[in-house]
């Protein structure tokens, strides 16, 4: 199988991966952060998702900001 084709197949179920969005959650022990509409690569068959490093760094900033606020629940959309 060529390398380009294997990047488009889900390693879990061999379904086709495509650009989409996902919901990211983080449990901070004292509260929960939920980030909706996060850009991701999503398997059309099993729903597994992958977030690239640039997006993960932005999510880390969102979680750290929520940690400072110490709210029990924070729900936001990715911007």
Secondary structure, DSSP 8 states (H G I E B T S, - for coil): --HHHHHTB-TTT--BEEEEEEEEEEE-SS-EEEEEEEEEEEETTT--EE--HHHHHHHHHHHHHHHHHT-SEEEEE--
